[in-house]
Amino acid sequence: EALLNDNPPSIIFADFSFLIGAYYVPIEEISTEIELDEDYLEVWNWDGVNIRNESYIPEKNNIDSVQYKVLEKEKDLWDVLYLDDGCGEIADIVALKDTDDSIRACFYHCKFSSEDRPGARKKDLYELCGQARISAKWKNSSTNLFKQLLRRSKGKENRFLKGSSNDLRTMKRSLIDKSLDLSIILVQPGVSKTRISIQMKNMLIATQSYLIDTNSIKSKIICSL
């Protein structure tokens, strides 16, 4: 029971309604007339990236991976970039910044493309949408978030692509006076903004609605043109 409470099952049904834990959203609540904000789908140039190669492995220095593209492009925005990819991950990449009034955090959930070219394949979104919903629980468990990151980095300092465990400890102490401002970004170069289907948009709308309604978490997807 405790395991299920900490890791509630996330299910997307054939009609694109979804269930996470005890929270169910039927397809009737997802209107096909709702349009995603133009900025919700952010197009990147993926030249030089193997969009079918998801994970960045520092020891191999595979800089043509999807994760490395994110790390390189976003590195100047954050104080800490933490590579959490693997079993039990919070997100593929956890980014953190200490500001005057809050600790800003961003979970980047990355996924490789199922084919060589971007398109409108629902399977390229299924797992990402589920991961985003599951990771939302950390918004209300900020101290445990930092404990988890510190625990997973023991003996694995190569998880830090920027910053260090000392930065995590400093931010953790700051939570006494500061709130956690969390956002979630899906990264899928296999999704084409210009070709995305209504069904795929509904999946993203459902995910966006869940994150806003349950935890006031802003989100977006980084994709291809």
C-alpha positions in Angstrom: 0.0 0.0 0.0 2.8 2.4 0.9 4.5 1.7 -2.4 1.3 2.5 -4.4 0.8 5.7 -2.4 4.3 6.8 -3.2 4.1 5.7 -6.8 0.5 5.8 -7.9 -0.2 4.0 -11.2 -0.7 6.2 -14.2 -3.0 4.8 -17.0 -3.9 6.3 -20.3 -7.0 4.5 -21.7 -7.7 3.8 -25.4 -10.1 6.8 -25.5 -7.4 9.1 -24.1 -9.0 9.5 -20.8 -6.5 8.9 -18.0 -6.2 7.7 -14.4 -3.4 8.6 -12.0 -3.9 7.1 -8.6 -7.6 7.8 -7.7 -7.8 10.9 -10.0 -9.7 10.1 -13.2 -10.4 12.4 -16.1 -12.9 11.1 -18.7 -12.5 12.2 -22.3 -15.7 14.1 -22.1 -13.9 16.7 -19.9 -11.3 17.2 -22.7 -12.8 19.4 -25.3 -11.6 19.2 -28.9 -12.3 22.9 -29.1 -9.7 23.8 -26.6 -6.4 24.9 -28.2 -3.0 24.7 -26.6 -1.4 28.0 -26.3 1.0 28.6 -29.1 3.9 28.8 -26.6 3.1 25.4 -25.1 4.8 23.6 -28.0 8.3 25.0 -28.3 10.2 24.1 -31.4 13.9 23.4 -31.2 16.5 22.8 -34.0 17.7 19.2 -33.6 20.5 19.3 -36.1 23.4 17.2 -35.0 21.2 15.2 -32.6 20.2 11.5 -33.0 16.6 11.9 -32.0 16.4 8.2 -31.4 19.2 8.4 -28.8 17.7 9.5 -25.5 20.2 9.2 -22.7 23.4 11.1 -22.2 26.2 9.0 -20.6 29.0 11.3 -19.4 31.6 8.5 -19.5 30.7 7.9 -23.2 30.4 11.7 -24.0 27.6 10.9 -26.5 26.8 14.5 -27.2 24.4 13.6 -30.0 21.8 12.5 -27.5 18.5 14.2 -26.7 19.4 14.7 -23.0 22.7 16.4 -23.9 20.9 18.8 -26.2 18.8 19.9 -23.2 21.7 20.1 -20.9 23.7 22.2 -23.3 20.9 24.5 -24.3 19.5 25.2 -20.9 22.7 25.2 -18.8 22.9 29.0 -18.4 19.4 29.2 -16.9 20.2 27.1 -13.8 22.5 26.8 -10.8 22.3 23.0 -10.7 21.7 20.5 -13.5 21.3 17.0 -12.2 21.2 14.0 -14.4 18.7 11.6 -12.6 18.1 9.2 -15.5 17.6 5.7 -14.4 15.4 3.4 -12.3 13.6 5.4 -9.6 14.3 8.7 -11.3 12.4 11.9 -10.4 13.0 13.1 -14.0 15.7 12.6 -16.6 17.1 16.0 -15.7 16.4 18.1 -12.6 17.3 21.7 -12.8 17.4 24.1 -9.8 17.9 27.8 -9.2 18.0 29.7 -5.9 16.2 33.0 -6.2 15.4 35.7 -3.7 12.0 34.4 -2.8 11.9 30.8 -4.0 13.8 27.7 -5.1 12.9 27.3 -8.8 12.9 23.7 -10.0 12.2 22.2 -13.4 11.8 18.5 -14.3 12.8 17.7 -17.8 11.2 14.4 -19.0 13.0 13.4 -22.1 12.1 10.6 -24.6 13.6 9.4 -27.8 11.7 9.4 -31.1 10.3 6.1 -32.2 11.2 6.9 -35.8 13.9 8.8 -37.6 11.7 11.7 -38.5 9.3 13.9 -36.4 5.6 13.1 -36.9 2.3 12.6 -35.2 2.7 9.3 -33.4 0.7 9.0 -30.2 3.2 6.4 -28.8 5.8 9.2 -28.6 3.7 10.9 -26.0 2.2 8.2 -23.8 5.1 7.6 -21.4 6.0 11.3 -21.2 2.5 12.3 -20.2 2.5 9.6 -17.5 5.9 10.6 -16.2 4.9 14.3 -15.9 1.8 13.4 -13.8 3.7 11.1 -11.5 6.5 13.5 -10.8 4.0 16.3 -9.8 3.8 14.8 -6.3 7.2 16.3 -5.5 5.7 19.8 -5.5 4.2 19.2 -2.1 7.2 17.2 -0.8 10.1 19.6 -1.4 12.3 18.6 1.5 12.0 14.9 0.4 12.8 16.0 -3.1 16.2 17.2 -2.0 16.7 14.2 0.3 16.1 12.0 -2.7 18.5 13.8 -5.0 21.2 13.7 -2.3 20.7 10.1 -1.7 20.9 9.2 -5.3 24.1 11.2 -5.8 26.1 9.4 -3.1 29.2 8.1 -4.8 27.8 9.4 -8.1 29.0 13.0 -8.4 28.9 12.6 -12.2 25.1 13.1 -11.8 25.9 16.8 -11.5 26.5 18.4 -14.9 26.5 21.8 -13.1 26.6 22.5 -9.4 27.3 20.0 -6.6 25.8 18.2 -3.6 26.8 21.2 -1.5 24.5 23.4 -3.6 21.6 20.9 -2.9 22.2 21.1 0.8 22.2 24.9 0.7 18.9 25.0 -1.2 17.4 22.4 1.1 18.1 24.6 4.1 16.6 27.6 2.2 13.3 25.8 2.1 12.7 26.9 5.7 12.0 30.4 4.3 11.3 29.8 0.6 8.7 27.9 -1.4 9.4 25.4 -4.3 8.4 26.8 -7.6 8.1 23.8 -9.9 7.6 23.5 -13.6 7.6 20.4 -15.8 8.9 20.2 -19.4 8.3 17.3 -21.8 11.1 16.8 -24.4 10.2 14.8 -27.5 11.9 15.6 -30.8 9.8 12.9 -32.4 6.7 15.2 -32.1 6.1 17.6 -35.0 4.3 20.9 -34.0 3.0 21.3 -37.5 1.7 17.7 -37.8 0.5 17.0 -34.3 -3.0 15.4 -34.3 -6.1 16.4 -32.3 -5.8 13.2 -30.2 -2.2 14.1 -29.3 -3.3 17.7 -28.4 -5.9 16.2 -26.2 -3.3 14.1 -24.4 -1.3 17.3 -23.8 -4.3 19.3 -22.7 -5.2 16.6 -20.2 -1.7 16.5 -18.8 -1.5 20.3 -18.6 -4.9 20.5 -16.9 -3.9 17.8 -14.4 -0.7 19.6 -13.5 -2.4 23.0 -13.1 -5.5 21.7 -11.3 -3.8 19.5 -8.8 -0.5 21.3 -8.0 -0.5 24.6 -10.0 2.5 23.4 -12.0 3.2 25.1 -15.4 4.3 22.8 -18.2 5.2 22.8 -21.9 6.6 20.4 -24.5 9.8 20.9 -26.5 9.5 19.3 -29.9 10.3 19.6 -33.6 8.9 21.8 -36.3 
